[in-house]
């Protein structure tokens, strides 16, 4: 399992695997977005976004439907292409150069609201496949890593089942384990509980809370404000393609500054 510790001087987090401290994350922020905009045809979905996320920081992004939240985080691994401004992830600028895009995707995991598991593969096979293809791991090593993360999300006993045999909450935990198997430095969550029945939400949120305790850099689009209060270092509110307000959870929930933020919180709290 990853764990993170601060260096003695101000700077990035160091990543330790076991007792080996040789691998370190890139200097600078995990994510840097400067004057970024995006259009769908004539419609501007993101407007002059500026955002910096430090390694080890947990950021929750909330806002009404259509505010650009999901589009924003999908731009961070080039699932969506921005047309203006700059995005730098883990020290690599996202451009049309596919080598740079692939370099970023190797370090960025993503969990979607619709699970996106392969239905014809077992839980274990879903977690092994990407490791074999992307990291060229042996079958034995990939299996060991998969079981480690399936244990972390508390479903190792489901290893031989197919996704259709699992509950929605279990499928989402498999999706989280699959993303973790590639040992990313940054995890993106796009409304990971929105497709779940209410009784299944907590098991996924508990898994994400456990991840946050390891120091994983996380950007999460969600309406789960209890999770934001408990886990986030910073809460960002978006509306109409813009970042309207951002603050630490205590200040954000108890003393919102913008009228649009106050109206939104009044509706969901």
C-alpha positions in Angstrom: 0.0 0.0 0.0 1.1 3.5 -0.6 1.7 5.9 2.2 2.8 9.5 2.1 4.9 11.7 4.3 6.0 15.3 4.1 9.6 16.1 3.5 11.3 18.4 6.0 11.2 21.3 3.6 8.2 22.7 1.9 7.5 20.8 -1.3 6.0 17.7 -2.8 5.0 14.5 -1.0 7.4 11.6 -1.1 6.0 8.2 -2.0 7.1 5.1 -0.1 6.6 1.6 -1.3 7.5 -0.7 1.5 10.9 0.4 2.8 12.1 2.0 -0.4 12.2 5.8 -0.4 13.8 6.1 -3.8 10.7 6.9 -5.8 9.4 10.5 -5.4 6.7 12.4 -7.1 7.4 15.2 -9.5 8.3 18.6 -8.0 5.5 21.1 -8.0 1.8 20.7 -7.7 -0.1 17.6 -8.6 -2.4 19.6 -10.9 -2.1 23.1 -12.3 -4.8 24.6 -14.4 -4.3 28.1 -15.8 -6.9 30.1 -17.8 -8.5 27.0 -19.1 -11.6 27.1 -21.2 -13.6 24.5 -23.2 -16.4 24.7 -25.7 -18.9 22.2 -27.2 -19.5 23.9 -30.5 -20.7 27.4 -29.7 -21.5 26.5 -26.0 -18.7 27.4 -23.6 -18.9 24.7 -20.8 -15.7 25.9 -18.9 -14.8 29.5 -18.5 -11.3 30.6 -17.5 -10.6 27.9 -14.9 -7.6 28.5 -12.6 -6.9 25.7 -10.0 -3.9 24.3 -8.3 -4.0 21.0 -6.3 -1.1 19.9 -4.1 0.1 16.3 -3.8 -1.8 14.7 -0.9 -4.6 17.2 -1.1 -8.3 16.0 -1.2 -10.5 18.3 -3.2 -14.3 17.9 -3.5 -16.0 19.7 -6.4 -19.7 20.3 -6.1 -22.4 22.4 -7.9 -25.6 22.0 -9.9 -26.1 19.8 -12.9 -24.6 21.2 -16.0 -22.1 23.4 -14.1 -19.0 21.8 -15.8 -17.8 19.7 -12.8 -17.4 16.4 -14.6 -16.0 18.0 -17.7 -13.4 19.7 -15.6 -12.0 16.5 -14.1 -12.3 14.6 -17.4 -10.0 17.2 -18.9 -7.3 16.2 -16.4 -6.7 12.9 -18.2 -7.7 14.1 -21.7 -11.0 12.3 -21.8 -12.2 15.8 -22.8 -10.0 18.2 -24.8 -9.7 21.8 -23.6 -9.3 24.5 -26.3 -7.7 27.3 -24.3 -5.3 27.7 -21.4 -2.9 25.2 -19.9 -3.3 21.9 -17.8 -0.2 20.4 -16.2 -0.7 17.1 -14.3 2.2 15.5 -12.3 4.6 17.9 -14.1 3.4 16.9 -17.7 1.5 19.5 -19.8 -1.5 18.0 -21.6 -1.3 18.8 -25.3 -2.2 17.0 -28.5 1.0 14.9 -28.0 -0.3 11.4 -27.2 2.9 10.4 -25.5 2.3 13.1 -22.9 -1.4 12.1 -22.6 -0.3 8.4 -22.0 2.3 9.6 -19.5 -0.4 11.4 -17.5 -2.9 8.5 -17.8 -0.3 6.2 -16.3 -0.3 8.3 -13.1 -4.0 9.2 -12.9 -6.7 6.8 -12.0 -10.4 7.5 -12.6 -13.6 6.0 -11.2 -16.9 6.7 -13.1 -20.5 6.7 -11.9 -21.3 3.8 -14.2 -18.6 1.4 -13.0 -17.3 0.6 -16.5 -16.3 -3.0 -15.6 -16.0 -5.7 -18.3 -19.1 -7.8 -17.7 -17.6 -11.0 -19.3 -14.6 -10.9 -16.9 -14.5 -11.9 -13.3 -13.7 -9.4 -10.6 -10.1 -10.6 -10.4 -9.7 -10.6 -14.2 -11.0 -7.0 -14.3 -8.3 -6.0 -11.9 -5.5 -7.9 -13.6 -6.1 -7.0 -17.2 -5.0 -3.3 -17.1 -1.9 -4.2 -15.1 -0.9 -6.8 -17.7 -1.6 -4.5 -20.7 -0.3 -1.1 -19.3 2.3 -2.1 -16.8 3.4 -5.4 -18.4 3.3 -7.2 -15.1 3.4 -11.0 -14.9 0.1 -12.8 -14.2 1.4 -13.8 -10.8 2.4 -10.2 -9.8 -0.8 -8.7 -11.2 -2.9 -11.2 -9.3 -1.0 -10.4 -6.0 -1.5 -6.7 -6.5 -5.2 -7.2 -7.4 -5.8 -9.2 -4.3 -4.1 -6.6 -2.2 -6.4 -3.8 -3.4 -9.5 -6.0 -3.4 -8.7 -6.7 0.3 -8.2 -2.9 0.8 -11.8 -2.3 -0.5 -13.0 -5.2 1.6 -14.3 -7.6 -1.2 -11.5 -10.2 -1.7 -14.1 -13.0 -1.4 -15.8 -11.8 -4.6 -12.7 -12.4 -6.8 -14.3 -15.1 -8.9 -17.7 -13.5 -9.4 -18.8 -11.6 -12.5 -19.9 -7.9 -12.2 -23.5 -8.9 -12.8 -23.5 -11.0 -9.7 -22.5 -8.1 -7.5 -24.5 -5.2 -6.0 -23.9 -1.7 -7.3 -21.9 -0.8 -4.3 -19.7 -3.9 -4.7 -19.2 -3.1 -8.4 -18.1 0.4 -7.6 -15.6 -0.9 -5.0 -14.2 -3.3 -7.7 -13.9 -0.2 -10.0 -11.9 1.6 -7.3 -9.7 -1.4 -6.7 -9.0 -1.8 -10.4 -7.9 1.9 -10.6 -5.7 1.5 -7.5 -4.0 -1.6 -9.1 -2.2 0.8 -11.5 -0.9 2.6 -8.4 -1.7 6.1 -9.6 -0.5 9.2 -7.9 -3.8 11.0 -8.4 -7.3 9.7 -8.3 -10.3 11.3 -10.0 -13.9 10.4 -9.0 -16.8 11.4 -11.2 -19.9 11.2 -9.0 -19.0 7.7 -7.9 -22.2 7.2 -5.8 -24.8 8.8 -8.0 -25.8 5.5 -9.7 -26.2 3.7 -6.4 -29.2 2.9 -4.3 -29.1 4.9 -1.0 -28.2 1.9 1.1 -25.1 1.2 -1.0 -23.7 4.7 -0.9 -22.1 4.4 2.5 -20.0 1.3 1.6 -18.4 3.2 -1.3 -17.9 6.4 0.7 -16.3 4.3 3.5 -13.9 2.9 0.9 -13.0 6.4 -0.3 -12.5 7.7 3.3 -10.0 4.8 3.8 -8.2 5.9 0.6 -8.0 9.5 1.8 -6.4 8.3 5.1 -3.5 6.9 3.1 -2.7 10.4 1.7 -3.9 9.8 -1.9 -4.3 12.9 -4.0 -8.0 13.0 -4.8 -10.4 15.1 -6.8 -13.9 14.1 -6.4 -17.1 15.4 -8.0 -19.9 14.6 -5.7 -23.0 15.8 -3.9 -22.2 13.9 -0.8 -21.6 16.8 1.5 -21.0 14.6 4.5 -18.1 13.1 2.7 -16.8 16.6 1.8 -17.0 17.7 5.5 -15.2 14.6 6.7 -12.5 14.1 4.0 -11.9 17.3 1.9 -9.1 19.7 2.5 -10.9 22.1 0.1 -14.4 22.3 -1.3 -14.9 23.9 -4.7 -18.3 25.2 -5.9 -18.9 25.5 -9.6 -21.8 27.2 -11.5 -22.2 27.9 -15.2 -18.7 26.7 -16.1 -16.9 28.8 -13.5 -15.3 28.3 -10.1 -17.6 30.5 -8.0 -16.1 29.8 -4.5 -13.6 27.5 -2.8 -12.6 27.2 0.8 -11.9 24.7 3.6 -14.9 22.6 4.5 -15.7 24.4 7.8 -15.7 27.9 6.2 -17.4 26.6 3.1 -20.4 25.1 4.9 -20.8 27.5 7.8 -19.9 30.8 6.1 -20.3 30.7 2.3 -19.4 34.0 0.7 -21.2 33.9 -2.6 -25.0 34.2 -2.9 -25.1 31.4 -5.5 -23.2 29.1 -3.1 -25.7 30.0 -0.3 -28.6 29.1 -2.5 -27.1 25.8 -3.5 -26.3 24.7 0.0 -29.7 25.8 1.1 -31.2 23.3 -1.3 -29.1 20.2 -0.5 -28.4 20.5 3.2 
